[in-house]
Amino acid sequence: MSMYDAINDECGVFGVYSDKVSKLANTVYYGLYALQHRGQESCGIVVNDGGVFGYHKGFGLVNEVFNPENLAKLPKGKIAVGHVRYSTTGALTAANTQPIVVRHVKGPMAIAHNGNLVNELELRRNYELKGAIFHSTNDTEIISYAVTESRLESGSIQEAVEKAMYKIKGAYSLIIMSAQKLICVRDPNGFRPLCLGVLPDGGYVAASESCALDSIGAEFLRDVIPGEIVIIDKNGINSITTHCNRKTSLCIFEYVYIARPDSVIEGSGVHAARIRAGRFLAKEHQVDADIVIGVPDSGLEAALGYSLESGIPYGVGFVRNRYVGRTFIQPGQDMREDSVKIKLNPISDVIKGKRVIMIDDSIVRGTTCGRTVKLLKEAGAKEVHVRISSPPFISPCFFGVDIDSKDRLIACKKTVEEIAVSINADSLGYLSAENVVKIAPNAKCGFCTGCFTGKYPIEVPKKMPKDKFESKITQY
């Protein structure tokens, strides 16, 4: 995506329960590698060695944080959990790396979390007034306090998790490891994906996306149901479904951009959903042109769909530098702008003298899209018509995508025609909010489109800045 104007998501979670003691760190490593697109700031692995947790965490990509030496130092075990992070809340500090490890009177616990809470400020203040000391500035530590508090008065970890779910509100897909169990939890709305798989040699695996199951040879079992608590232990797999009574609202942006195209979420393939988005775009925003191209990577399938529907030839208009990470995920505007400059290079032989339709998945501020249009015109494109496979962003996201202010959104300041002028496009068209929810027709869930419509499935704060904990600390 060229989307780093800039908003960000996300995190990826991965957990494994094996029937036998083995080198699970290597399994988690490959699972996290497959989820690298969901977070590039930090990552970590925690292994349960008979109730003693060994872990390694750090800043950077999976293959930068982990090497044969530190993987070898992690113990063997039957349970392990891992995490890749982008900081939608909380600063980039060592304390915010995950999984978070907690030790309390009833035993150790490790938590990996994807999503954002909407009542975290209230919860954190309440815990601090009770004497809690926070070492991080992310939502995950608040969840750990909620679970620990309930665990002290509960007979089991799953009972404690169930009680904690009545306290926390918002988006959370969790993998929690105790001394004996692996617990998988999805919030009642199902904002973020979470799925289960079966290991070929016995045991189970859980992951944010099915592509991570494929990477370790696990067989997809099913999605975790929104509101469900899945318990995996020596007795096999069981679940608690007392929270499954809400209208579901998976983030539609998982299909538009976040998820890997080879993943299947809630029964719908991401690749097919993006092609379908392109087909809808062609129906909604026709234009005479010579070629359709996509901005790598998440614009490619939508471009193919546009071409198939319109009959205009599909072409490869850009070469992407594969050694530059997803600009959408990287922190810091200066870093993003430097990355964009070297990320894409237009193929002049393909576009010179042509009327080009350029497909991308979204526009945030418009600076990156404008730069991409400029690249095409400098390479000789006669016209550049921009088509976006999602609606305009007009509202913040409170559930894990880093859109924290309308001030960052060009669609809140300009009309579509004015945006086209500002990015120097000959025309501009967005996929409608009506059709974006139709791109995954086989999905067994509803969708959240709050960032496109301003209508959220649950009550949200009036404002939630990314540095919410840092800015509040002086008030306590």
Secondary structure as UniProt FT lines:
FT   STRAND          11..22
FT   HELIX           24..34
FT   HELIX           36..38
FT   STRAND          42..49
FT   TURN            50..51
FT   STRAND          52..59
FT   HELIX           62..65
FT   HELIX           68..73
FT   STRAND          77..85
FT   HELIX           94..96
FT   STRAND          100..104
FT   TURN            105..106
FT   STRAND          107..114
FT   HELIX           120..129
FT   TURN            130..131
FT   HELIX           139..151
FT   TURN            152..153
FT   HELIX           157..164
FT   TURN            165..167
FT   STRAND          173..177
FT   STRAND          182..186
FT   TURN            188..189
FT   STRAND          195..198
FT   TURN            200..201
FT   STRAND          203..207
FT   HELIX           210..215
FT   TURN            216..217
FT   STRAND          219..223
FT   TURN            226..227
FT   STRAND          229..233
FT   TURN            234..235
FT   STRAND          236..240
FT   TURN            242..243
FT   STRAND          250..251
FT   HELIX           254..258
FT   TURN            261..262
FT   STRAND          264..265
FT   TURN            266..267
FT   STRAND          268..269
FT   HELIX           270..284
FT   STRAND          291..294
FT   TURN            296..299
FT   HELIX           300..310
FT   STRAND          318..320
FT   TURN            322..323
FT   TURN            327..329
FT   HELIX           333..343
FT   STRAND          344..346
FT   HELIX           348..351
FT   TURN            352..353
FT   STRAND          355..360
FT   HELIX           367..378
FT   TURN            379..380
FT   STRAND          383..388
FT   HELIX           406..408
FT   HELIX           410..412
FT   HELIX           416..422
FT   TURN            423..424
FT   STRAND          427..430
FT   HELIX           433..436
FT   TURN            437..438
FT   TURN            441..442
FT   STRAND          447..448
FT   HELIX           450..453
FT   TURN            466..467
FT   HELIX           468..472
FT   HELIX           473..475
//
